[in-house]
């Protein structure tokens, strides 16, 4: 599972600053049966500067689509889009592995303005 094991090599702050991680609100979520691993398609609103983006997220084992609408999540918004089956995923929704390897979404514990950048 990515993200487990030893820490990655040290990087400069400038390298971290290149990764644009923003918060957005899930506006819609649907099953993604064409994905190889259980996934959902998320439509996430990142506010007026970035707008709404689609993401394929491997979270179908832990989350039902209807419970995600209105929830804020964090995502990388400046990776190039990636083709996943018939879907062009525009952002990488972030999460952490649980003890069984399932994905737990990364989100703020209090509501913040959509489009806010992680620092």
C-alpha positions in Angstrom: 0.0 0.0 0.0 1.5 3.4 -0.9 2.3 5.6 2.0 3.2 2.8 4.4 6.7 1.7 5.5 9.7 4.0 5.9 9.6 7.8 5.5 10.4 9.2 2.1 13.7 11.1 1.5 13.9 14.6 2.8 12.9 17.3 0.3 13.2 21.1 0.1 10.2 23.3 1.0 10.2 24.5 -2.6 9.4 20.9 -3.7 6.5 20.7 -1.3 5.2 24.1 -2.4 4.9 22.8 -6.0 2.1 20.4 -4.9 -1.2 22.3 -4.9 -3.4 20.7 -2.3 -6.9 22.3 -2.0 -10.1 21.7 -0.1 -13.3 21.2 -1.9 -16.9 20.1 -1.2 -18.2 16.9 -2.8 -21.3 17.9 -4.9 -22.1 14.5 -6.3 -20.8 11.0 -5.9 -21.6 7.9 -8.0 -20.4 4.3 -8.3 -17.6 3.7 -10.8 -18.2 0.0 -11.9 -15.7 0.3 -14.8 -12.8 0.8 -12.3 -10.5 -2.2 -11.7 -10.7 -1.7 -7.9 -13.8 -0.5 -6.0 -14.1 3.2 -6.7 -16.5 6.1 -6.8 -16.6 9.1 -9.1 -16.6 12.4 -7.2 -17.5 15.8 -8.5 -15.7 18.2 -6.1 -16.3 22.0 -6.0 -13.0 23.9 -5.3 -14.5 27.4 -5.4 -14.6 30.0 -8.1 -10.9 30.0 -9.0 -10.6 26.3 -9.7 -14.3 25.2 -10.2 -15.7 21.7 -10.1 -13.4 18.8 -10.9 -13.9 15.0 -11.3 -12.0 12.4 -9.4 -11.9 8.6 -9.3 -11.4 7.6 -5.7 -10.8 4.1 -4.4 -13.2 4.6 -1.4 -16.2 2.4 -2.4 -15.5 -0.2 0.3 -15.7 2.4 3.1 -18.1 5.1 1.8 -21.5 5.1 0.2 -22.1 7.8 -2.5 -25.0 9.4 -0.6 -23.0 10.0 2.6 -20.3 11.9 0.8 -22.4 14.8 -0.7 -21.6 18.0 1.2 -18.4 16.6 2.8 -15.2 18.5 2.4 -12.1 16.7 1.2 -8.5 17.5 0.3 -7.1 16.9 -3.2 -4.1 17.6 -5.4 -5.3 19.9 -8.1 -2.2 20.5 -10.2 -1.4 16.9 -11.4 -2.1 16.3 -15.0 -5.5 14.6 -15.7 -5.3 10.8 -15.7 -7.4 8.4 -17.8 -9.0 5.8 -15.6 -11.1 3.5 -17.7 -13.7 5.7 -19.4 -13.2 8.6 -16.9 -10.7 11.4 -17.1 -9.8 12.0 -13.4 -8.8 15.6 -13.0 -7.7 15.7 -9.3 -6.2 13.3 -6.8 -8.4 13.0 -3.8 -6.3 12.3 -0.7 -6.7 9.7 2.0 -4.9 7.5 4.4 -4.9 3.7 4.7 -6.8 2.2 7.6 -5.6 -1.0 9.4 -7.2 -3.2 6.7 -5.8 -1.1 3.8 -9.0 0.7 3.1 -8.9 4.4 2.2 -10.0 7.0 4.8 -10.6 10.4 3.3 -8.4 13.3 4.4 -10.6 16.3 5.3 -10.7 19.3 7.6 -12.4 18.8 11.0 -14.1 22.2 10.7 -15.7 23.7 7.6 -13.4 26.0 5.6 -13.8 28.0 2.4 -13.7 25.8 -0.7 -10.5 26.3 -2.6 -8.3 27.0 0.4 -4.7 25.7 0.0 -3.0 23.4 2.4 0.1 25.0 4.0 
